[in-house]
């Protein structure tokens, strides 16, 4: 590790970013966004990853569970490391491809 740049290491004369997280913290390098206005309420995301997605009781569209929301926004959030795989699977299985993942 380069002590001047935490989270970076030197390899083959190039600096590369190392993803550091543990299972209790969110993956701060993964942002999930739901395009809620295009949701068809199929339930695929909350069935696949019920620890991160849920159905909104007012409009029946998908939303992110409150504990993982970014700034209280029901459509954006950061999953825990434990939920990363099921969030990816839910995004892959979404029939209208409205779940976007940024890294």
Backbone as CSV, one residue per row, in Angstrom:
resi,resn,N_x,N_y,N_z,CA_x,CA_y,CA_z,C_x,C_y,C_z
1,UNK,0.833,-1.194,0.000,0.000,0.000,0.000,0.867,1.243,0.000
2,UNK,0.460,2.211,-0.693,1.126,3.494,-0.717,0.609,4.311,0.464
3,UNK,1.444,4.657,1.448,0.963,5.374,2.625,0.427,6.759,2.317
4,UNK,0.799,7.324,1.179,0.304,8.641,0.815,-1.091,8.584,0.221
5,UNK,-1.509,7.449,-0.279,-2.821,7.288,-0.902,-3.484,6.040,-0.351
6,UNK,-4.221,6.160,0.754,-4.885,4.978,1.309,-5.800,4.326,0.284
7,UNK,-5.785,2.982,0.263,-6.625,2.254,-0.674,-5.969,2.040,-2.031
8,UNK,-4.725,2.479,-2.177,-4.021,2.290,-3.443,-2.804,1.411,-3.202
9,UNK,-2.417,0.635,-4.179,-1.189,-0.154,-4.071,-0.375,0.036,-5.340
10,UNK,0.867,-0.294,-5.243,1.755,-0.168,-6.388,1.985,-1.556,-6.954
11,UNK,1.741,-1.739,-8.217,1.940,-3.033,-8.859,2.439,-2.798,-10.272
12,UNK,3.569,-3.433,-10.594,4.161,-3.331,-11.927,4.307,-1.876,-12.360
13,UNK,4.743,-1.046,-11.446,4.994,0.368,-11.677,3.749,1.167,-12.026
14,UNK,2.588,0.624,-11.703,1.339,1.337,-11.937,0.538,1.315,-10.651
15,UNK,-0.148,2.401,-10.388,-1.035,2.432,-9.240,-2.378,1.871,-9.646
16,UNK,-2.953,1.071,-8.793,-4.278,0.555,-9.087,-5.134,0.666,-7.837
17,UNK,-6.403,0.899,-8.030,-7.350,1.047,-6.941,-7.729,-0.326,-6.405
18,UNK,-7.722,-0.483,-5.110,-8.133,-1.717,-4.460,-9.467,-1.451,-3.776
19,UNK,-10.435,-2.305,-4.035,-11.736,-2.190,-3.385,-11.620,-2.769,-1.988
20,UNK,-11.912,-1.958,-1.013,-11.837,-2.399,0.365,-13.220,-2.272,0.977
21,UNK,-13.725,-3.362,1.505,-15.001,-3.349,2.207,-15.035,-4.538,3.139
22,UNK,-15.920,-4.484,4.126,-16.154,-5.682,4.908,-17.639,-5.961,4.912
23,UNK,-18.018,-7.104,5.420,-19.388,-7.563,5.298,-20.400,-6.731,6.076
24,UNK,-19.966,-5.898,6.988,-20.917,-5.102,7.753,-21.118,-3.719,7.157
25,UNK,-20.224,-3.317,6.305,-20.315,-1.988,5.705,-20.918,-2.061,4.315
26,UNK,-21.421,-0.915,3.853,-21.910,-0.850,2.486,-20.755,-0.883,1.511
27,UNK,-21.051,-1.259,0.306,-20.049,-1.228,-0.761,-20.058,0.196,-1.296
28,UNK,-19.233,1.066,-0.764,-19.300,2.470,-1.139,-18.921,2.716,-2.591
29,UNK,-18.471,1.690,-3.284,-18.109,1.810,-4.690,-19.203,1.286,-5.605
30,UNK,-20.346,0.891,-5.033,-21.464,0.384,-5.832,-22.706,1.219,-5.556
31,UNK,-23.230,1.829,-6.598,-24.450,2.624,-6.460,-25.542,1.963,-7.300
32,UNK,-26.709,1.784,-6.702,-27.841,1.161,-7.375,-28.928,2.209,-7.567
33,UNK,-29.476,2.277,-8.767,-30.560,3.210,-9.071,-31.700,2.443,-9.735
34,UNK,-32.916,2.726,-9.280,-34.111,2.138,-9.887,-34.815,3.242,-10.672
35,UNK,-35.085,3.000,-11.939,-35.868,3.947,-12.743,-37.345,3.640,-12.475
36,UNK,-37.836,4.140,-11.358,-39.149,3.764,-10.844,-40.301,4.089,-11.791
37,UNK,-40.179,5.137,-12.584,-41.269,5.510,-13.494,-41.488,4.469,-14.596
38,UNK,-40.523,3.557,-14.765,-40.662,2.496,-15.767,-40.914,1.127,-15.143
39,UNK,-41.053,1.073,-13.825,-41.278,-0.189,-13.118,-42.652,-0.753,-13.479
40,UNK,-42.703,-2.082,-13.653,-43.974,-2.747,-13.968,-44.491,-3.571,-12.785
41,UNK,-43.855,-3.424,-11.642,-44.275,-4.089,-10.393,-44.358,-5.605,-10.518
42,UNK,-43.430,-6.194,-11.242,-43.449,-7.653,-11.424,-43.029,-8.395,-10.165
43,UNK,-42.245,-7.745,-9.305,-41.795,-8.361,-8.072,-40.501,-9.135,-8.174
44,UNK,-39.929,-9.178,-9.359,-38.705,-9.962,-9.550,-37.584,-9.484,-8.632
45,UNK,-37.409,-8.186,-8.471,-36.289,-7.675,-7.662,-36.483,-7.967,-6.180
46,UNK,-37.686,-7.718,-5.646,-37.861,-7.966,-4.213,-37.990,-9.452,-3.897
47,UNK,-38.349,-10.273,-4.869,-38.321,-11.725,-4.658,-36.887,-12.254,-4.687
48,UNK,-36.065,-11.701,-5.578,-34.680,-12.136,-5.739,-33.779,-11.619,-4.620
49,UNK,-34.016,-10.379,-4.196,-33.154,-9.752,-3.191,-34.008,-8.978,-2.181
50,UNK,-34.749,-9.696,-1.338,-35.669,-9.039,-0.401,-34.985,-8.269,0.722
51,UNK,-33.680,-8.435,0.861,-32.958,-7.682,1.879,-32.537,-6.301,1.388
52,UNK,-32.760,-6.022,0.096,-32.395,-4.715,-0.475,-33.562,-4.013,-1.163
53,UNK,-34.424,-4.773,-1.849,-35.563,-4.206,-2.572,-36.867,-4.559,-1.865
54,UNK,-37.850,-3.666,-2.002,-39.190,-3.936,-1.480,-40.207,-3.231,-2.363
55,UNK,-41.464,-3.614,-2.205,-42.549,-2.983,-2.958,-43.058,-1.784,-2.171
56,UNK,-43.182,-0.659,-2.847,-43.715,0.553,-2.227,-45.209,0.366,-1.986
57,UNK,-45.655,0.625,-0.782,-47.061,0.389,-0.435,-48.009,1.403,-1.060
58,UNK,-47.508,2.558,-1.490,-48.372,3.577,-2.095,-48.592,3.388,-3.588
59,UNK,-47.505,3.113,-4.337,-47.646,3.018,-5.795,-47.337,1.626,-6.351
60,UNK,-46.950,0.702,-5.509,-46.639,-0.691,-5.824,-45.342,-0.886,-6.614
61,UNK,-44.609,0.174,-6.892,-43.343,0.052,-7.613,-42.222,-0.367,-6.659
62,UNK,-41.140,-0.823,-7.235,-39.975,-1.219,-6.463,-39.319,0.000,-5.820
63,UNK,-38.766,-0.231,-4.635,-37.973,0.794,-3.958,-36.879,0.104,-3.166
64,UNK,-35.902,0.883,-2.747,-34.794,0.368,-1.953,-35.178,0.466,-0.483
65,UNK,-34.878,-0.574,0.248,-35.180,-0.596,1.680,-34.491,0.581,2.365
66,UNK,-35.182,1.186,3.286,-34.744,2.437,3.910,-33.308,2.418,4.429
67,UNK,-32.880,1.337,5.032,-31.528,1.275,5.596,-30.421,1.454,4.567
68,UNK,-30.720,1.214,3.292,-29.692,1.274,2.249,-29.840,2.455,1.300
69,UNK,-30.817,3.317,1.539,-31.064,4.460,0.651,-29.966,5.502,0.761
70,UNK,-29.749,6.203,-0.343,-28.807,7.316,-0.376,-29.586,8.608,-0.162
71,UNK,-29.332,9.261,0.939,-29.988,10.529,1.223,-31.497,10.429,1.335
72,UNK,-31.999,9.278,1.714,-33.437,9.100,1.855,-34.185,8.872,0.557
73,UNK,-33.484,8.856,-0.562,-34.106,8.664,-1.872,-34.485,7.196,-2.048
74,UNK,-35.754,6.917,-2.286,-36.223,5.529,-2.411,-35.721,4.832,-3.669
75,UNK,-35.157,5.581,-4.601,-34.715,5.011,-5.880,-33.211,4.828,-6.002
76,UNK,-32.437,5.272,-5.024,-30.981,5.095,-5.084,-30.468,4.569,-3.749
77,UNK,-29.425,3.757,-3.831,-28.863,3.228,-2.603,-27.565,2.480,-2.814
78,UNK,-27.017,2.048,-1.693,-25.775,1.319,-1.672,-25.981,0.044,-0.868
79,UNK,-25.814,-1.110,-1.488,-26.043,-2.370,-0.769,-24.901,-2.716,0.171
80,UNK,-25.194,-3.585,1.125,-24.134,-4.149,1.957,-23.342,-5.122,1.089
81,UNK,-22.181,-5.474,1.529,-21.370,-6.447,0.798,-22.098,-7.788,0.685
82,UNK,-22.866,-8.126,1.714,-23.624,-9.378,1.688,-24.697,-9.392,0.608
83,UNK,-25.225,-8.222,0.254,-26.309,-8.124,-0.730,-25.834,-7.904,-2.159
84,UNK,-24.554,-7.698,-2.344,-24.046,-7.362,-3.684,-24.463,-8.384,-4.736
85,UNK,-24.309,-9.649,-4.459,-24.621,-10.688,-5.455,-26.103,-10.718,-5.798
86,UNK,-26.974,-10.631,-4.793,-28.403,-10.701,-5.101,-28.889,-9.422,-5.778
87,UNK,-28.260,-8.272,-5.502,-28.609,-7.031,-6.211,-28.261,-7.178,-7.693
88,UNK,-27.094,-7.723,-7.971,-26.693,-7.949,-9.372,-27.649,-8.916,-10.063
89,UNK,-28.032,-9.970,-9.359,-28.956,-10.936,-9.937,-30.316,-10.293,-10.206
90,UNK,-30.796,-9.486,-9.263,-32.077,-8.801,-9.454,-32.014,-7.872,-10.668
91,UNK,-30.914,-7.161,-10.829,-30.759,-6.271,-11.986,-30.761,-7.080,-13.287
92,UNK,-30.088,-8.211,-13.279,-30.042,-9.072,-14.468,-31.406,-9.654,-14.813
93,UNK,-32.203,-9.955,-13.800,-33.504,-10.592,-14.012,-34.649,-9.611,-14.259
94,UNK,-34.422,-8.341,-14.030,-35.480,-7.343,-14.218,-35.942,-7.352,-15.683
95,UNK,-37.226,-7.622,-15.930,-37.691,-7.741,-17.320,-37.703,-6.428,-18.096
96,UNK,-37.684,-5.307,-17.390,-37.680,-4.010,-18.074,-36.349,-3.265,-17.871
97,UNK,-35.358,-3.943,-17.340,-33.990,-3.439,-17.144,-33.919,-2.033,-16.566
98,UNK,-34.618,-1.825,-15.459,-34.650,-0.495,-14.835,-33.739,-0.381,-13.624
99,UNK,-33.057,-1.452,-13.254,-32.144,-1.416,-12.130,-30.745,-1.223,-12.688
100,UNK,-30.153,-0.086,-12.362,-28.834,0.270,-12.890,-27.800,0.197,-11.773
101,UNK,-26.640,-0.341,-12.095,-25.542,-0.463,-11.142,-24.350,0.323,-11.669
102,UNK,-23.843,1.216,-10.813,-22.642,1.988,-11.142,-21.536,1.581,-10.182
103,UNK,-20.338,1.430,-10.737,-19.188,1.092,-9.894,-18.064,2.068,-10.134
